[in-house]
Amino acid sequence: MPEITSTPDALEAIRKVRQVRQYEPGTVSETDLNTILEIARWSGSSRNTQPWRFIVVEDKDVLAKLSELRPNITWVAEGAMAIALVFPGENEVHEAYDEGRVSERIMIAAELLGIGAGTAWFAENENVAKEILGIPQEMTLHSVMVLGPYVTSKDPRPTGPKPGRKSLDELVSYGTWGQKR
Ligand SMILES: Cc1cc2nc3c(=O)[nH]c(=O)nc-3n(C[C@H](O)[C@H](O)[C@H](O)COP(=O)(O)O)c2cc1C
């Protein structure tokens, strides 16, 4: 767990939040789970609709079934649990934005508690994931957020995306598009 005794510590811990795909056996305590859900609950959303509903998935067989839905999410089976992020399916753009906000909050809360977190998307197999979790087909289930004790946040996949981030110089303009300081 990162030691946080100052604002710079907190900012550095947030900067370091990474997708975790290599978990180790273990559990997430009920207290930590509730803390994460509480932080998630307070995420902002379009018109404060709070469109998310959360399913806590702890059954290892269910995690294994979900992990089989795409080659890129086999690691879901190794997590201690997952939180499925369910949306009404009424406003695609707003709900997608809200999903990003709540996902990142869950990742930050987990990181500050020393717990690994990773987003796993079902893509073309969303409907199968909904069947597995008993979610009505008209609702949206893009992803689950996997949680658990972890080994490393390094991506073990040989064909995973390039790590690291673009430099601020590449990302930021001042005043008008393309203007540098
Ligand atoms: C929309 C979306 C879908 C993603 N789907 C997957 C996925 O299916 N499997 C996976 O391992 N990571 C997935 N990721 C995680 C990204 O690969 C990860 O955020 C990115 O590579 C940065 O990783 P890092 O935080 O470790 O640097 C997804 C992220 C987003 C935002």
The ligand as an SDF file (V2000), in Angstrom:
LIG
                    3D

 31 33  0  0  0  0  0  0  0  0999 V2000
  -12.0290    0.9520  -23.2900 C   0  0  0  0  0  0  0  0  0  0  0  0
  -10.9100    0.1390  -22.7000 C   0  0  0  0  0  0  0  0  0  0  0  0
  -10.8700   -1.2220  -22.9190 C   0  0  0  0  0  0  0  0  0  0  0  0
   -9.8370   -1.9920  -22.3800 C   0  0  0  0  0  0  0  0  0  0  0  0
   -9.8420   -3.3320  -22.5640 N   0  0  0  0  0  0  0  0  0  0  0  0
   -8.8600   -4.0670  -22.0280 C   0  0  0  0  0  0  0  0  0  0  0  0
   -8.8660   -5.4730  -22.1750 C   0  0  0  0  0  0  0  0  0  0  0  0
   -9.7960   -6.0530  -22.7380 O   0  0  0  0  0  0  0  0  0  0  0  0
   -7.8270   -6.1720  -21.6780 N   0  0  0  0  0  0  0  0  0  0  0  0
   -6.8050   -5.5740  -21.0260 C   0  0  0  0  0  0  0  0  0  0  0  0
   -5.9050   -6.2670  -20.5760 O   0  0  0  0  0  0  0  0  0  0  0  0
   -6.7760   -4.2300  -20.8480 N   0  0  0  0  0  0  0  0  0  0  0  0
   -7.7770   -3.4810  -21.3380 C   0  0  0  0  0  0  0  0  0  0  0  0
   -7.7780   -2.1280  -21.1640 N   0  0  0  0  0  0  0  0  0  0  0  0
   -6.6940   -1.4950  -20.4090 C   0  0  0  0  0  0  0  0  0  0  0  0
   -5.7270   -0.7280  -21.3010 C   0  0  0  0  0  0  0  0  0  0  0  0
   -5.0280   -1.6460  -22.1130 O   0  0  0  0  0  0  0  0  0  0  0  0
   -4.7930    0.0610  -20.3800 C   0  0  0  0  0  0  0  0  0  0  0  0
   -5.5460    1.0530  -19.7420 O   0  0  0  0  0  0  0  0  0  0  0  0
   -3.6500    0.7290  -21.1420 C   0  0  0  0  0  0  0  0  0  0  0  0
   -2.8910   -0.2230  -21.8270 O   0  0  0  0  0  0  0  0  0  0  0  0
   -2.7500    1.4740  -20.1690 C   0  0  0  0  0  0  0  0  0  0  0  0
   -2.1830    0.5460  -19.2730 O   0  0  0  0  0  0  0  0  0  0  0  0
   -1.3250    0.9860  -17.9990 P   0  0  0  0  0  0  0  0  0  0  0  0
   -2.2480    1.6890  -17.0910 O   0  0  0  0  0  0  0  0  0  0  0  0
   -0.8240   -0.2910  -17.4170 O   0  0  0  0  0  0  0  0  0  0  0  0
   -0.2110    1.8400  -18.4810 O   0  0  0  0  0  0  0  0  0  0  0  0
   -8.8110   -1.3710  -21.6500 C   0  0  0  0  0  0  0  0  0  0  0  0
   -8.8900    0.0050  -21.4110 C   0  0  0  0  0  0  0  0  0  0  0  0
   -9.9350    0.7450  -21.9060 C   0  0  0  0  0  0  0  0  0  0  0  0
  -10.0000    2.2210  -21.5840 C   0  0  0  0  0  0  0  0  0  0  0  0
  1  2  1  0
  2  3  1  0
  2 30  2  0
  3  4  2  0
  4  5  1  0
  4 28  1  0
  5  6  2  0
  6  7  1  0
  6 13  1  0
  7  8  2  0
  7  9  1  0
  9 10  1  0
 10 11  2  0
 10 12  1  0
 12 13  2  0
 13 14  1  0
 14 15  1  0
 14 28  1  0
 15 16  1  0
 16 17  1  0
 16 18  1  0
 18 19  1  0
 18 20  1  0
 20 21  1  0
 20 22  1  0
 22 23  1  0
 23 24  1  0
 24 25  2  0
 24 26  1  0
 24 27  1  0
 28 29  2  0
 29 30  1  0
 30 31  1  0
M  END
$$$$
